[in-house]
Each structure stands twice: as structure tokens, then as C-alpha cells.
Amino acid sequence: MSRNEGTYVVRPNGSTVRRVTRLLTDDLDWSIRGQVAFTRKRGRAFDVFAVPARGGRVRRLTRGGVSLDPSWSPDGRRLAFSKFTPNDSYAVGVFVARADGSGLRQIARGANSPVWSPDGTRIAYTRGSRLVVARPDGSARRVIERVAQGSIQDPTWQALRTGR
């Protein structure tokens, strides 16, 4: 590991570069509560971790398998992510947990790439050729897009602007 490896936070104007962890990370998502969630490879597994954006103790939020695509809820109290089980790389699902990793609940099977709506009332995720939207508890699922060939990947939400 080089002296400069890690994850950094930089102000928009380029000033105040600060390393928040020496770990090499991927799939970063920033919480309104000042936490940064990320994935990190550990052996054959990938887990989701969180660290304060100002730096500090890194917390491991998932264990075992392959957990990817962390997405904070708009209020920063919950985290959605994709998880593959260690026994079956195709058994992917979308899970939601509290910010500390407790209260883990699977909300969709055969799905990945979750992302929260700006108001926190829905989660969009992909299921092969379908884009699905559901409530954070997994209920009220609705396919909103389907493609004839290929798959849908990495959906995002954008808040509507109201006024100027």
C-alpha cells in the first residue's frame, strides 16, 4: 500500500483535501448525516462499510457474501444495498438495513442496484430487463420499464425542482 492510498473528501472548490480512510474503496455513497458508505473487497467477499466523512472509525455493516451498491436513504437512517450469497452468485437480492447495519431485511429477490427516491418513500432497483419501484419494505412493487434486449443497470433518481 502506498502512503497516499485511501478515500479522500475534498471541498467543491478543491481546498481542504482530507483522507477519511486508508482503505481502497468502491461504490461510495454520501449520507446527509455525514457518513460515507462504501464497498471493500476482503478475500473473496465484498462488504459494505461506513465511515464519518470527517474521518474516524470504519464500521463494517455487512458480513459474508458479496454486498455492493450501497445507497443511503434521504434521511440517512437506512441503507439499501445488493447482496449475492456465498453459495450462489446468481442469488442476488436487494436488502435494507438501519444505518448501523442492524434490522437487515430482504425486500426483493433476483434484483440489484437499489437507489432511494428523493423523498425516501420508494426504492428503485433492477431485475434483469426490468426497472422496478417499491416501498422500502418491499411492498407495492411496480415494473416501470422493461427493455426487449439486454438489462437495465444503475438507475438514479433526480429530485424535481419546484420554483427557482
Phi, psi and omega in degrees: 000133178279164180299333187260001180294150176143192179244133186239154172244134182229137176295154181305330181274004178090355180273169175053068173279127183223129176280129179260339174203150177276356182284146170278129189231169178211166175055048183287144172217133186261131179267149175297341179269013175080024176251147174245120174265146180204165173254153179213136178280133176227101185068238178265355183259157170239131178237160176263134179235165173222148178215144174300141181298338178276357184098164180140202185289129176276129179249131176273123185260337179232159179219132174082146180077207181232111178249129185220175170058048180296142179218115179287144170292157182302331179271357177075011182268342182224159181226130173256148178200164176267147178217130172257140179278153182295333184276338186213103184296347179267349182276069182269152176205167176256133181237154174232138178220164172292166183301336179268004179092353180277170177068032183299132180215131175278129181251347179204142175257151177063031185226163177202183176056055180287150175210136182280147171288155182302331180266359176077008182269350182218159171232129173262145176206166181255149174222083183063248183270008183241144170255123186241145174237137180213166172289160181299343176269001178094352181279172177055044178293140178212126175283123181252348177204145177219135177252148184286324180228149178081203182220162176264135182226146170052063176292158174222160174247151171227130179292141175284139176277133177240105182088186182239000000 
